[in-house]
Amino acid sequence: MGLKKALPNKEYTSEVKWLQRATRKDFLFDGSFQEAIGPLLAMAQCFGIMPVIGIKSKTACKLQFKWNSYRTIYSFVVFILLLIIMGMTVWITASHEIKFSRMIAVIFYGSAVYGIFCFIQLAPKWPRIMRRWESVEAKMPQYRTQAGKRQLARRIKMISIIILMTSLVEHALNMISIVHYAQTCLDPDKPIKEFFRVQLSQMYTFLPYSPWLSFLGKFLNVIATFAWNYMDLFVMVVSVGLSSRFKQLNEDLERVKGKRMSEDFWALRRTQYRKLSDLCVLVDDAISQITLLSLSNNLFFITLQLLRAIRPMPSIQHAIYFWFSFIFLLSRTLAVSLYSSQIHDESKKPIVILRAVPTNTWNSEVRRFCEHVVNDTIALTGMRFFFLTRKLILSVAATIITYELVLIQFQTEDSTETECRRNW
C-alpha cells in the first residue's frame, strides 16, 4: 500500500504490470505476421534499421512512425556516418586506377548505406502495410490449433537465428584473418592497432589513429555488416509471411477437394485469394528496392568470391574464412530465391483443387477463381525488372558464369603492390 500511495496511479499501474507473473495468455500466439516479425524488427532497430514505434506489439494498431522519435534520429545519425565512410572509400578508390577488386569496399558500404536509406523510406509505410496485412489475416480461414498459430513465429525465429548466428561467425572469422594479416605483413608488436588500420583504412587515410575513432569505425562496420545480411533476411521473412497465408488458404481448399460446395463458398475463397494478391502487390511496391539491392549485391559478391577461389590462399586462417564466407553467401542467396519463389508456387496450387470441382457444381465463381490463378503472376519483384520465381535461380546462375568468364579473361595483377599484400 505504501508503494501505491507514493506513486501516481499511472506509474503504479505500469510498475505492477512489470512485476506481475506471466499469464497463460502471454504464451499464446494469434498467428499474425506482426507478432512473428516483431522481435526481429526490434533487434534491427539496435542497428538503425526500421525506426517504427510499437514494433513488438501483437497488433498493428499500435504501430506508428514519427520523424522526431529517437529511433528515427538514431537511424539518420547512422545513415550520415556511414555515408561519410562511403564517401571516404569512394575518394580513395577514385584516386587510383579503377579495378574490380578495389570496388569491394565501395559496393559493401554503398549497399549498406542505400539499404538503410530504403528501410528509412519503408518505415512510414510500415504501419499502414501491417494494418492491411492484419485485416487480410482476419478474413482468412483460421488455424484450428495453437500449434498452427505458433508455426509462423517459430519458422521466422529459426530462419533469423540461423542467418544472424552464421553471419556473426563469418564476421569473427574475417577479424581473425585480418589480425593474422596484420601480424604477418605489418607490425607484429601492435596487432590491434594494425587491425584497425587495415579494416578502417579509408578512415585513417584522412584522420590520425585514435582508439575512440577505432571504436566508432568498428561500430559502423558492424552496422554495415548487419545491414548487408539483414536485407536478405528481411526478404526471406516477408516471403515466408506471404507464402504461409497462401498455404493456409490452400490447406483449407484441400479439405474440400472433389466435394460439392456452394457458389457462396467459392465466392468467399476467391475474395480471400484476391485480397492476398492485392497484399502481395502492396508489399512488393514497398520493398522492391530492397529486393533488387539484395539480389544484385549477392550477384556481385558471388562473382567476386568465385574469382578469388582460383587464387592460392595465403594462410589457413584466410582459407577457413574464405570458404565459410563463400558457402554462406551461396546458401543465403539460394535461400532468398527459394523462400521468395514459394509465394509464386503457393499462389498456383489452387488450380489443382479447382480442376477437381465436380462438373455439376461448376459455376461462375469457380471459373473466375480459375482465371485469377492462371492469369495472375503473384510474386515479389526487383522493382518490376524480374519476378522472384524458381526460373530466376537458373537465370542468375547463368549470369554468374558469364560474368565470371569475362572477369577471368581480363584479370591482371597490380604491379605496384608488395608481394605480401598481393597474396592477401
C-alpha positions as CSV (number, residue, x, y, z in Angstrom):
1,M,0.0,0.0,0.0
2,G,2.9,2.3,0.7
3,L,4.2,1.9,-2.8
4,K,0.7,2.7,-4.2
5,K,0.5,6.0,-2.2
6,A,4.0,7.1,-3.1
7,L,3.5,6.7,-6.8
8,P,0.9,8.3,-9.2
9,N,-1.7,5.9,-10.4
10,K,-0.2,5.6,-13.9
11,E,3.2,4.9,-12.7
12,Y,1.9,2.4,-10.1
13,T,-0.1,0.6,-12.8
14,S,3.0,0.2,-15.1
15,E,5.2,-0.9,-12.1
16,V,2.7,-3.6,-11.1
17,K,2.3,-4.8,-14.7
18,W,6.1,-5.1,-15.0
19,L,6.4,-7.1,-11.8
20,Q,3.4,-9.4,-12.2
21,R,3.7,-13.0,-13.2
22,A,3.3,-14.0,-16.8
23,T,-0.1,-15.5,-17.6
24,R,-1.1,-18.2,-20.0
25,K,-2.2,-15.5,-22.4
26,D,1.3,-14.2,-22.7
27,F,2.5,-17.5,-24.1
28,L,-0.3,-17.9,-26.7
29,F,0.1,-16.9,-30.3
30,D,-2.6,-15.4,-32.6
31,G,-0.7,-16.5,-35.7
32,S,-0.3,-12.9,-37.1
33,F,2.7,-11.8,-39.1
34,Q,3.1,-8.7,-36.9
35,E,3.5,-10.9,-33.9
36,A,6.0,-13.2,-35.6
37,I,8.3,-10.5,-37.1
38,G,8.2,-8.1,-34.1
39,P,11.3,-9.4,-32.2
40,L,13.4,-9.4,-35.4
41,L,12.4,-5.8,-36.2
42,A,13.2,-4.8,-32.6
43,M,16.7,-6.2,-33.0
44,A,17.1,-4.4,-36.3
45,Q,16.4,-1.1,-34.6
46,C,19.5,-1.5,-32.5
47,F,21.4,-1.1,-35.8
48,G,19.4,1.9,-37.0
49,I,17.0,-0.1,-39.2
50,M,13.2,0.3,-39.4
51,P,12.6,3.1,-36.9
52,V,8.9,2.3,-36.1
53,I,7.3,2.7,-32.7
54,G,5.5,-0.2,-31.1
55,I,7.2,-2.8,-33.2
56,K,6.9,-5.6,-30.5
57,S,3.1,-5.2,-30.1
58,K,0.9,-8.1,-31.1
59,T,-1.4,-5.9,-33.1
60,A,-0.7,-3.4,-35.9
61,C,-2.9,-0.7,-34.4
62,K,-0.1,0.3,-32.0
63,L,2.4,0.8,-34.8
64,Q,3.3,4.4,-35.7
65,F,6.1,6.3,-37.2
66,K,7.4,9.7,-36.0
67,W,10.1,11.8,-37.7
68,N,11.2,13.3,-34.3
69,S,11.4,10.0,-32.4
70,Y,14.7,8.8,-31.0
71,R,14.6,5.8,-33.3
72,T,14.3,7.9,-36.4
73,I,17.1,10.3,-35.2
74,Y,19.3,7.3,-34.4
75,S,18.7,5.9,-37.9
76,F,19.6,9.2,-39.6
77,V,22.8,9.5,-37.5
78,V,23.9,6.0,-38.5
79,F,23.0,6.8,-42.1
80,I,25.0,10.0,-42.2
81,L,28.1,8.4,-40.5
82,L,28.0,5.5,-43.0
83,L,27.6,8.0,-45.8
84,I,30.8,9.7,-44.7
85,I,32.7,6.4,-44.5
86,M,31.4,5.6,-48.0
87,G,32.5,9.0,-49.3
88,M,36.0,8.4,-48.0
89,T,36.0,5.0,-49.6
90,V,34.9,6.3,-53.0
91,W,37.5,9.1,-52.8
92,I,40.3,6.7,-52.2
93,T,39.1,4.3,-54.9
94,A,38.8,7.1,-57.4
95,S,42.3,8.3,-56.6
96,H,43.8,5.1,-58.0
97,E,43.3,3.0,-61.1
98,I,39.8,1.6,-61.1
99,K,39.9,-2.1,-60.7
100,F,37.3,-4.7,-59.9
101,S,39.0,-5.8,-56.7
102,R,39.2,-2.2,-55.5
103,M,35.4,-1.8,-55.8
104,I,34.7,-4.2,-53.0
105,A,34.6,-1.7,-50.2
106,V,32.7,0.8,-52.3
107,I,30.0,-1.8,-53.0
108,F,29.9,-3.0,-49.4
109,Y,29.4,0.4,-47.8
110,G,27.3,1.7,-50.7
111,S,24.8,-1.2,-50.4
112,A,24.7,-0.7,-46.6
113,V,24.0,3.0,-46.9
114,Y,21.4,2.5,-49.6
115,G,19.8,-0.4,-47.7
116,I,19.4,1.7,-44.5
117,F,18.0,4.6,-46.6
118,C,15.5,2.1,-48.1
119,F,14.4,1.0,-44.6
120,I,14.0,4.6,-43.6
121,Q,11.8,5.1,-46.6
122,L,9.9,2.0,-45.7
123,A,9.3,2.9,-42.0
124,P,6.5,5.5,-42.6
125,K,4.7,3.0,-44.8
126,W,5.1,0.0,-42.5
127,P,2.2,0.7,-40.0
128,R,-0.3,1.0,-43.0
129,I,1.1,-2.2,-44.6
130,M,0.8,-4.1,-41.3
131,R,-2.8,-2.9,-40.7
132,R,-3.7,-4.0,-44.2
133,W,-1.9,-7.3,-43.6
134,E,-3.7,-7.8,-40.3
135,S,-7.1,-7.1,-41.9
136,V,-6.4,-9.8,-44.6
137,E,-5.3,-12.3,-42.0
138,A,-8.6,-11.7,-40.0
139,K,-10.6,-12.8,-43.1
140,M,-8.6,-15.9,-43.8
141,P,-9.5,-19.5,-42.7
142,Q,-8.4,-19.6,-39.1
143,Y,-5.9,-22.0,-37.6
144,R,-7.7,-24.7,-35.5
145,T,-4.8,-25.4,-33.0
146,Q,-2.3,-23.4,-31.0
147,A,0.5,-25.3,-32.8
148,G,-0.8,-23.9,-36.1
149,K,-0.8,-20.4,-34.8
150,R,2.7,-20.8,-33.4
151,Q,4.2,-22.2,-36.6
152,L,4.8,-18.9,-38.4
153,A,6.6,-17.3,-35.5
154,R,8.7,-20.4,-34.9
155,R,9.7,-20.6,-38.5
156,I,10.7,-16.9,-38.7
157,K,12.6,-17.3,-35.4
158,M,14.6,-20.3,-36.7
159,I,15.5,-18.6,-40.0
160,S,16.6,-15.4,-38.2
161,I,18.7,-17.3,-35.7
162,I,20.5,-19.3,-38.4
163,I,21.2,-16.3,-40.6
164,L,22.3,-14.0,-37.8
165,M,24.5,-16.5,-36.0
166,T,26.1,-17.6,-39.2
167,S,26.8,-14.0,-40.2
168,L,28.3,-13.5,-36.7
169,V,30.7,-16.4,-37.2
170,E,31.6,-15.1,-40.6
171,H,32.4,-11.7,-39.2
172,A,34.5,-13.2,-36.4
173,L,36.5,-15.3,-39.0
174,N,37.0,-12.1,-41.0
175,M,38.5,-10.4,-38.0
176,I,40.8,-13.3,-37.3
177,S,42.1,-13.3,-40.9
178,I,42.8,-9.6,-40.7
179,V,44.6,-9.9,-37.4
180,H,46.8,-12.7,-38.9
181,Y,47.5,-10.5,-41.9
182,A,48.5,-7.6,-39.6
183,Q,50.9,-9.8,-37.7
184,T,52.4,-11.3,-40.9
185,C,52.7,-8.3,-43.2
186,L,52.6,-5.3,-40.8
187,D,53.9,-4.6,-37.3
188,P,53.6,-7.8,-35.2
189,D,54.1,-5.9,-32.0
190,K,50.9,-3.8,-32.4
191,P,48.3,-6.3,-33.8
192,I,45.3,-4.4,-32.5
193,K,46.4,-1.0,-33.9
194,E,47.3,-2.6,-37.2
195,F,44.0,-4.5,-37.3
196,F,42.0,-1.2,-37.1
197,R,44.4,0.5,-39.7
198,V,43.6,-2.3,-42.1
199,Q,39.9,-2.6,-41.6
200,L,39.3,1.1,-41.4
201,S,42.0,2.1,-43.9
202,Q,39.6,4.6,-45.7
203,M,39.1,6.5,-42.4
204,Y,42.8,6.5,-41.3
205,T,43.8,7.8,-44.7
206,F,42.3,11.1,-43.8
207,L,42.5,11.0,-39.9
208,P,45.2,10.2,-37.4
209,Y,44.9,7.0,-35.4
210,S,42.8,7.1,-32.3
211,P,41.3,4.4,-30.1
212,W,37.9,6.2,-30.0
213,L,37.8,6.6,-33.7
214,S,38.6,2.9,-34.0
215,F,35.7,2.0,-31.7
216,L,33.4,4.3,-33.7
217,G,34.6,2.9,-37.1
218,K,34.3,-0.7,-35.9
219,F,30.8,0.0,-34.7
220,L,29.8,1.4,-38.1
221,N,31.5,-1.6,-39.8
222,V,29.4,-3.9,-37.7
223,I,26.2,-2.0,-38.6
224,A,27.1,-2.1,-42.3
225,T,27.7,-5.9,-42.0
226,F,24.4,-6.4,-40.2
227,A,22.6,-4.3,-42.8
228,W,24.3,-6.3,-45.6
229,N,23.0,-9.6,-44.2
230,Y,19.7,-8.2,-42.9
231,M,18.4,-7.2,-46.4
232,D,18.5,-10.9,-47.4
233,L,16.9,-12.0,-44.1
234,F,14.1,-9.4,-44.4
235,V,13.2,-10.5,-47.9
236,M,13.2,-14.1,-46.7
237,V,11.0,-13.4,-43.7
238,V,8.5,-11.3,-45.7
239,S,8.3,-14.1,-48.3
240,V,7.7,-16.7,-45.6
241,G,4.9,-14.5,-44.2
242,L,3.1,-14.1,-47.5
243,S,3.6,-17.7,-48.7
244,S,2.3,-19.0,-45.4
245,R,-1.0,-17.2,-46.0
246,F,-1.4,-18.8,-49.4
247,K,-0.5,-22.1,-47.9
248,Q,-3.2,-21.6,-45.2
249,L,-5.8,-20.9,-47.9
250,N,-4.6,-23.9,-49.9
251,E,-4.9,-26.3,-46.9
252,D,-8.5,-25.1,-46.4
253,L,-9.2,-25.7,-50.1
254,E,-7.6,-29.2,-49.9
255,R,-10.2,-30.3,-47.4
256,V,-13.0,-29.8,-49.9
257,K,-11.2,-31.1,-52.9
258,G,-13.6,-33.0,-55.2
259,K,-16.6,-32.2,-52.9
260,R,-19.8,-30.3,-53.8
261,M,-19.5,-26.8,-52.4
262,S,-21.9,-23.9,-52.8
263,E,-21.3,-20.8,-55.0
264,D,-21.1,-18.7,-51.9
265,F,-18.2,-20.8,-50.6
266,W,-16.2,-20.3,-53.8
267,A,-17.0,-16.6,-53.9
268,L,-15.6,-16.3,-50.4
269,R,-12.4,-18.2,-51.2
270,R,-11.9,-16.2,-54.4
271,T,-12.3,-13.0,-52.4
272,Q,-9.7,-14.2,-49.9
273,Y,-7.3,-15.1,-52.8
274,R,-7.9,-11.7,-54.4
275,K,-7.1,-9.9,-51.1
276,L,-3.9,-11.9,-50.7
277,S,-2.9,-11.0,-54.3
278,D,-3.5,-7.3,-53.6
279,L,-1.5,-7.6,-50.4
280,C,1.5,-9.0,-52.3
281,V,1.3,-6.1,-54.7
282,L,1.2,-3.6,-51.8
283,V,4.2,-5.3,-50.1
284,D,6.2,-5.6,-53.3
285,D,5.7,-1.9,-54.1
286,A,7.2,-1.1,-50.7
287,I,10.1,-3.5,-50.6
288,S,11.1,-4.0,-54.2
289,Q,14.1,-1.7,-53.9
290,I,15.4,-3.8,-51.0
291,T,14.8,-7.0,-53.0
292,L,16.7,-5.7,-56.0
293,L,19.5,-4.4,-53.9
294,S,19.7,-7.8,-52.1
295,L,19.9,-9.9,-55.2
296,S,22.3,-7.6,-57.1
297,N,24.6,-7.3,-54.1
298,N,24.7,-11.1,-53.8
299,L,25.4,-11.4,-57.5
300,F,28.4,-9.1,-57.3
301,F,29.9,-10.8,-54.2
302,I,29.4,-14.4,-55.6
303,T,31.2,-13.3,-58.8
304,L,34.0,-11.8,-56.7
305,Q,34.4,-14.9,-54.5
306,L,34.5,-17.2,-57.5
307,L,37.3,-15.0,-58.9
308,R,39.2,-15.3,-55.6
309,A,38.7,-19.0,-55.5
310,I,41.2,-19.6,-58.3
311,R,44.0,-17.9,-56.4
312,P,46.1,-19.6,-53.8
313,M,45.2,-19.0,-50.1
314,P,48.0,-17.2,-48.2
315,S,47.1,-18.9,-44.8
316,I,44.9,-21.4,-43.2
317,Q,43.0,-18.6,-41.3
318,H,42.3,-16.9,-44.6
319,A,41.3,-20.1,-46.3
320,I,38.8,-21.0,-43.5
321,Y,37.3,-17.5,-43.6
322,F,37.1,-17.5,-47.4
323,W,35.3,-20.9,-47.8
324,F,33.0,-20.3,-44.9
325,S,32.0,-16.9,-46.3
326,F,31.6,-18.3,-49.8
327,I,29.4,-21.2,-48.8
328,F,27.3,-18.9,-46.5
329,L,26.9,-16.4,-49.3
330,L,25.8,-19.1,-51.8
331,S,23.4,-20.6,-49.2
332,R,21.9,-17.3,-48.3
333,T,21.4,-16.3,-51.9
334,L,19.8,-19.7,-52.7
335,A,17.6,-19.3,-49.5
336,V,16.4,-15.9,-50.6
337,S,15.5,-17.2,-54.1
338,L,13.7,-20.3,-52.8
339,Y,11.7,-18.6,-50.0
340,S,10.7,-15.8,-52.3
341,S,9.7,-18.3,-55.1
342,Q,7.4,-20.0,-52.6
343,I,4.9,-17.1,-52.9
344,H,4.5,-17.9,-56.6
345,D,4.4,-21.6,-56.1
346,E,1.7,-21.5,-53.4
347,S,-0.3,-19.0,-55.5
348,K,-0.6,-21.5,-58.3
349,K,-1.6,-24.5,-56.2
350,P,-5.4,-23.7,-56.0
351,I,-5.7,-24.6,-59.7
352,V,-5.3,-28.3,-58.8
353,I,-8.3,-28.1,-56.4
354,L,-10.4,-26.1,-58.8
355,R,-9.9,-28.6,-61.6
356,A,-11.3,-31.3,-59.3
357,V,-14.6,-29.4,-58.8
358,P,-17.4,-31.7,-59.9
359,T,-18.9,-30.8,-63.3
360,N,-22.5,-30.5,-61.9
361,T,-21.3,-27.9,-59.3
362,W,-19.2,-25.8,-61.7
363,N,-20.3,-22.2,-61.6
364,S,-19.2,-18.7,-62.5
365,E,-17.3,-18.1,-59.2
366,V,-15.2,-21.2,-59.8
367,R,-14.5,-20.0,-63.3
368,R,-13.5,-16.6,-62.2
369,F,-11.3,-18.1,-59.5
370,C,-9.5,-20.2,-62.1
371,E,-8.9,-17.2,-64.3
372,H,-7.3,-15.4,-61.4
373,V,-5.0,-18.3,-60.5
374,V,-4.0,-19.0,-64.2
375,N,-3.6,-15.4,-65.5
376,D,-2.1,-13.5,-62.5
377,T,1.6,-13.6,-61.7
378,I,1.8,-13.3,-57.9
379,A,5.4,-12.9,-56.8
380,L,7.8,-10.4,-55.3
381,T,9.8,-8.4,-57.9
382,G,13.0,-6.4,-58.2
383,M,11.4,-3.1,-59.0
384,R,9.4,-4.9,-61.7
385,F,12.5,-5.9,-63.6
386,F,12.0,-9.6,-62.7
387,F,9.8,-11.9,-60.8
388,L,11.2,-14.0,-58.0
389,T,10.3,-17.5,-59.2
390,R,12.2,-20.7,-59.4
391,K,13.2,-20.0,-63.0
392,L,15.1,-17.0,-61.7
393,I,17.6,-19.2,-59.9
394,L,18.8,-20.8,-63.2
395,S,18.9,-17.3,-64.9
396,V,21.1,-15.9,-62.0
397,A,23.4,-19.0,-62.2
398,A,23.9,-18.5,-66.0
399,T,24.6,-14.8,-65.5
400,I,27.2,-15.5,-62.8
401,I,29.0,-18.0,-65.1
402,T,29.0,-15.4,-67.9
403,Y,30.4,-12.6,-65.8
404,E,33.0,-14.9,-64.3
405,L,34.4,-16.0,-67.7
406,V,34.7,-12.3,-68.7
407,L,36.4,-11.3,-65.4
408,I,38.9,-14.2,-65.7
409,Q,39.9,-13.1,-69.2
410,F,40.6,-9.5,-68.1
411,Q,42.1,-10.3,-64.7
412,T,45.5,-8.6,-64.1
413,E,47.9,-8.3,-61.2
414,D,48.7,-4.9,-59.7
415,S,52.5,-4.5,-60.0
416,T,52.5,-1.6,-57.6
417,E,51.5,-3.8,-54.7
418,T,54.0,-5.6,-52.5
419,E,54.3,-9.4,-52.6
420,C,52.7,-9.7,-49.2
421,R,49.7,-7.5,-50.0
422,R,49.2,-9.1,-53.4
423,N,49.0,-12.6,-51.8
424,W,46.3,-11.4,-49.5
